[in-house]
Amino acid sequence: MIDFELDPEFQAKVDWARRFVRDQVEPLDHLFPDPTAPYDRSLKVARTLLAPLQAEVKRQGLWACHLDKDLGGPDYGQVKFLHINEILGRTNWGPVVFGCQGPDSGNSEILARFGTEEQKERWLKPLLAGDMYSCSR
């Protein structure tokens, strides 16, 4: 049986994420409604708006929360991650703002576990930094 209870410390992070997505991230869906917009690096205004949001997520310790600590993430595990994903799934921009968008989330896990040092340097570091996507327009 899986225990979906959250400890008070992580519940505070979930509550913060809910407010942050509602107040700061969902407006991006209205400004840039195309579902592919979060991955379109040619949208310079969107990129400018995205950077401080990502920085705040990193400060809150919720960046790349799909990854274990040994892979470069905060080590929350899949049960805690699903609570964050439930919130992020309400917006096109949420996963990109939190650094856990597909297919990058799966690709970063594979690279972290099985990639060579050269592959990690070339692909994993930029993926985890939010500087590149596995696939883009």
N, C-alpha and C positions, 0 to 999 in steps of 0.2 A: 504494500500500500504506500502510495506517495503522499507525503505530508506537504500540503500547500500552504501551511501557516508561515507567516513571515515574522522574523524577529523585529522588535521595535525599530532598531537602527535601519534595517533595510526597508521597512514599511515607510519610514521617513523619506528615503530615497525615491520610492515609488510615488509617494504623495508629491514630492518635488517634481518628478518627471511628468506627472499628470498635469500639474499647473503650468510647467514650462512648455509642454507641448501645446496645451490649450492657448496659452497667452503669446508665445513666441514663435512656435513652429507652424501651427495651423494657418496663420495669416499668409505664410508663403504659398500655400495651396491656392489662395485667392489671387495673389500677385502673379504666380506662375502656375496656372492650372494644368498644363500638359503633364501627364504622369511621367514622362521621360525627362522633364525639366531638372529634377535633382541630379541627373547624371550628365547634363549638357554643360560642359565646361566653357562653351562659348557665351553663355549668359553671364556677362561680367557683373551686372548689378546683383544677380542672385548669388554669385560667388562672394561678393563683398558682404552681403547680408549673412551668408552661411558661416563664414569664418568665426565671428564672435560667438555665434550660437554653439559651434563645435568646441570652442575654447571653454565655454561655460560648462558644457557637458564633461569635458576632461577635468575641470576643477572639481566637479561634483563626484568624480570617480565612477562615472557611468559610461565612459568611452570604451567601445569594443567589448561590451559586457558579455558577449558570447564566448569569450576566450578564457581559458584557465590561466592562472598566474604564470605557470611555466611556459605558456605560449604568448605572454605579453599582455594579458587582460587582467581584470580585477578578481577573477576566480569566484564568481557568484554561483556558477552552476546553472544547469538548464531550468530548474524549477524557478529560481529567482529571475532568470532571463525571460521566462514566459510571462511574468507579470509586467516586465518592461515592454516586451513585444506586443502585449495586448494594447498598450497605450500607443506605441509607435505605429501600429497597424491602422490607426485612424487617419493617418496623413501620409501623403506621398513623400514628404520631406523628412519625416521622423527617423527612419533608418539611416539616412545619410547624415543627419545632424548628430546621431548617436554612434556613428561608425560601425554599424552592424548590418548594412544592406547586403542583400543577396545580389549576385553570387559571391561577393567578396567575403562574406562571413564563412562560408564553407571553404572557399579557396585559401583563406588565411589560415584556417585550421590545418588543412592539408600541407601547405607550405611550412608552417611552424613545426609540424610533426615529422615530415618526411623530406622537406626540401634540403638541397645542399646549401652550404654557406653562401655560395655565389647567388643562388636563387633567392635566398632569404634577403640578401642585401639588395638585389635588383628588384624584387617583386614584393616581398613581405613587408619590409620597412615602409615603402611608400603606401601600400594598402592600409597598414595600421595607422599611419599618419594622416590618412585621408587625402593624400596627394594624388592618388590614382584610383581608378576602378578597374575591375577585371575586364569589363566590357563597357565601352562608351560610344556615344553617338559621334 
